[in-house]
Amino acid sequence: MFKLNDNYLKLPGSYLFSTIGKKVSAYSAAHPDKRIIRLGIGDVTQPLAPAIIQALHRAVDEMGKAETFRGYAPDLGYEFLRSAMAENDYKAKGCDISADEIFVSDGAKCDSGNIQEIFSLDNRIAVCDPVYPVYVDSNVMAGRTGTYDPSTEMWSDVIYMPCTAANNFAPQIPKETPDLIYLCFPNNPTGATVTKAQLQEWVDYANKVGAVIIYDAAYEAYISEPDVPHSIYECEGARTCAIELRSFSKNAGFTGVRLGCTVVPKDLKCGDTALHGLWARRHGTKYNGAPYIVQRAGEAVYSEEGKAQLKEQVAYYMKNASYIYKGLKEAGFTVSGGVNAPYIWLKTPDGMTSWEFFDYLLENANVVGTPGSGFGPSGEGYFRLTAFGSYENTVEAVDRIKAMKL
Ligand SMILES: Cc1ncc(COP(=O)(O)O)c(C=O)c1O
């Protein structure tokens, strides 16, 4: 008789977005006249930029002709895309990363879930609290997290690094020593960032204790301040301790197109074994590459027109972020994020729990956001709004919130 991977049975239900969906449907059914504005989900809404659409069309045409048809992609991804990334994302920012250290994939979610496979089950992981849930859940599936305590919503073998107002939502080096450290800046859900000096402390620490940092840079395109690093490889010594995840979802609107990459520097070793070789083995065995047409679309992100169009697209969302940030501050909320990230993190008023505020906002402003407690216990008492809506909806939502009686 077959047996299951019991680790899957340990996963607590992921109620966050399904509970939100149910509450919103129930409210809509009871109040069909109300227009609900959704500033909850982290998905983009603007169409793909013209330079990307043109590249997609060209690549589709190539696939229709025998002389330009392409089958399986090379294991690491096409050289044209990896070179464009090495040049623009790394060399141009003073980072020493070469094209053959970049593994093209279909997005950062899969990679952030899969990367733990190349590490021993004995490794202790450290995560920020609140956190993008994939880092924890993928380690639960692997059996690395111990037992779950529903009263604290914590796993016995995970090191949680609280990110609270007291530390400006930036984690502090934990007391226990982790083996794998998940960091994501700009952060989902808090929108917080760290300075280059702060990130350098993490790199120095990881090198000192022999830990690996898994650095998720999915939101780097939203950085507007000069002292905030776009890549962990801007820090000295990161080549021997850091893996970086990149995504085309938020900088170029590829959430439905799917493209990303993982960077594994060749200097990152456990004893004599380079992690690059292990990830190459895993990638080559379990993954058959992002589609050619999508990789061509990714290349267009780095063309002159592509860069200009995407700068505008990011600016469009950041105008929303700024409107939300300023509007909520004027209304007396305690707000953070929104300056280097498309997420605004606000403290719920009058000591409401995150879910109480969710209901209050839905009923009184017909606006949907995301309860901070859904991202981890330290998110309780907080709430996330996203800048990914249309400008018109964002303005209306903020004006409704301002008009709300608290
Ligand atoms: C921190 C973080 N990493 C990764 C992802 C997913 O990226 P992708 O669309 O490339 O899979 C998200 C999506 O919301 C995210 O918030």
The ligand as a Gaussian input file, in Angstrom:
#p B3LYP/6-31G(d) Opt

LIG

0 1
 C        8.550000      37.828000      -2.449000
 C        8.034000      37.195000      -3.678000
 N        8.817000      36.338000      -4.333000
 C        8.376000      35.716000      -5.442000
 C        7.116000      35.956000      -5.941000
 C        6.633000      35.224000      -7.146000
 O        7.326000      35.597000      -8.265000
 P        7.040000      34.896000      -9.659000
 O        5.797000      35.492000     -10.222000
 O        8.275000      35.208000     -10.454000
 O        6.899000      33.428000      -9.428000
 C        6.278000      36.847000      -5.289000
 C        4.922000      37.078000      -5.812000
 O        4.072000      37.722000      -5.288000
 C        6.744000      37.478000      -4.131000
 O        5.978000      38.341000      -3.470000

